[in-house]
Amino acid sequence: MVEVADDATLLKRLPREGTLVALDRRGREMDSMDWSMWLQERRLEARDLGFAIGGPGGLPAEALEAANESISLGPQTMAHQLARVVLLEQIFRAAKILAGEPYHL
């Protein structure tokens, strides 16, 4: 995890390799099963995976353009600290689904 203080620093720290996913309210919305299928596709790609979470004003346009895709955690506004927790929970839930465990029920 890398935290930055401003948009200029964020843009410098964006990964140049692998897959970059921007968390953005206009991104693709997914339920738990969609997350599991998405995670399985990322596993098969076998590339580094990075997520960009914006601050109070969201991500700058340059970060959104640099991203390979955008995912929404829902229409509500949440603090970036909470967005990290929600993202981790969705990845955890998706992994449990892929492992055949009943966590998502």
C-alpha positions as CSV (number, residue, x, y, z in Angstrom):
1,M,0.0,0.0,0.0
2,V,1.3,3.4,-0.9
3,E,-0.4,6.6,0.4
4,V,0.3,9.9,-1.2
5,A,-0.6,13.5,-0.1
6,D,-1.6,15.0,-3.5
7,D,-2.7,14.2,-7.1
8,A,0.8,15.1,-8.5
9,T,2.5,12.5,-6.3
10,L,-0.2,10.0,-7.1
11,L,0.4,10.3,-10.8
12,K,4.1,9.8,-10.3
13,R,3.5,6.7,-8.2
14,L,1.0,4.9,-10.5
15,P,2.4,1.5,-11.5
16,R,3.6,1.3,-15.1
17,E,3.5,-2.5,-15.2
18,G,0.6,-4.9,-14.6
19,T,-3.0,-4.0,-14.4
20,L,-4.2,-0.8,-12.8
21,V,-7.8,-0.6,-11.6
22,A,-9.3,2.8,-10.7
23,L,-12.0,2.8,-8.0
24,D,-14.5,5.3,-9.3
25,R,-18.2,5.8,-8.8
26,R,-18.7,5.6,-12.6
27,G,-16.9,2.3,-12.9
28,R,-18.3,-1.2,-13.4
29,E,-20.6,-2.3,-10.6
30,M,-20.3,-6.0,-9.5
31,D,-22.0,-8.3,-7.2
32,S,-20.1,-11.0,-5.3
33,M,-20.2,-13.5,-8.1
34,D,-19.1,-10.9,-10.6
35,W,-16.1,-10.1,-8.3
36,S,-15.2,-13.8,-8.1
37,M,-15.2,-14.1,-11.9
38,W,-13.3,-10.9,-12.2
39,L,-10.7,-12.1,-9.7
40,Q,-10.4,-15.4,-11.5
41,E,-9.7,-13.6,-14.8
42,R,-7.0,-11.5,-13.1
43,R,-5.4,-14.7,-11.7
44,L,-5.3,-16.2,-15.1
45,E,-3.6,-13.1,-16.5
46,A,-0.8,-13.6,-13.9
47,R,0.1,-9.9,-13.9
48,D,0.6,-7.5,-11.0
49,L,-2.6,-5.9,-9.9
50,G,-2.8,-2.4,-8.5
51,F,-5.8,-0.3,-7.3
52,A,-6.0,3.5,-7.2
53,I,-8.3,5.0,-4.6
54,G,-8.8,8.8,-4.7
55,G,-9.1,11.2,-1.9
56,P,-12.1,13.5,-1.1
57,G,-12.2,14.7,-4.7
58,G,-11.8,11.3,-6.3
59,L,-9.1,10.4,-8.7
60,P,-7.6,12.9,-11.1
61,A,-8.6,12.5,-14.8
62,E,-5.0,11.4,-15.6
63,A,-5.2,8.5,-13.2
64,L,-8.5,7.4,-14.6
65,E,-7.1,7.5,-18.1
66,A,-4.0,5.5,-17.0
67,A,-6.2,2.8,-15.5
68,N,-6.9,-0.4,-17.5
69,E,-10.4,-0.4,-16.0
70,S,-12.6,1.2,-13.4
71,I,-14.6,-0.5,-10.8
72,S,-17.3,1.1,-8.6
73,L,-17.8,0.1,-4.9
74,G,-21.3,1.6,-5.2
75,P,-23.0,5.0,-5.6
76,Q,-22.4,6.2,-2.1
77,T,-19.5,8.4,-1.1
78,M,-17.1,6.9,1.4
79,A,-13.8,8.0,2.8
80,H,-10.8,6.5,1.0
81,Q,-9.8,4.7,4.2
82,L,-13.2,2.9,4.2
83,A,-12.9,2.2,0.5
84,R,-9.7,0.3,1.2
85,V,-11.6,-1.9,3.7
86,V,-14.5,-2.5,1.4
87,L,-12.2,-3.4,-1.5
88,L,-10.3,-5.9,0.6
89,E,-13.5,-7.4,1.8
90,Q,-14.7,-7.8,-1.8
91,I,-11.5,-9.5,-2.8
92,F,-11.6,-11.7,0.3
93,R,-15.2,-12.7,-0.5
94,A,-14.3,-13.4,-4.2
95,A,-11.4,-15.6,-3.1
96,K,-13.7,-17.6,-0.8
97,I,-16.2,-18.1,-3.6
98,L,-13.4,-19.3,-5.9
99,A,-12.3,-21.7,-3.1
100,G,-15.8,-23.1,-2.9
101,E,-16.4,-21.8,0.6
102,P,-19.9,-20.5,1.6
103,Y,-18.7,-17.1,2.8
104,H,-20.8,-15.3,0.2
105,L,-24.1,-16.8,1.3
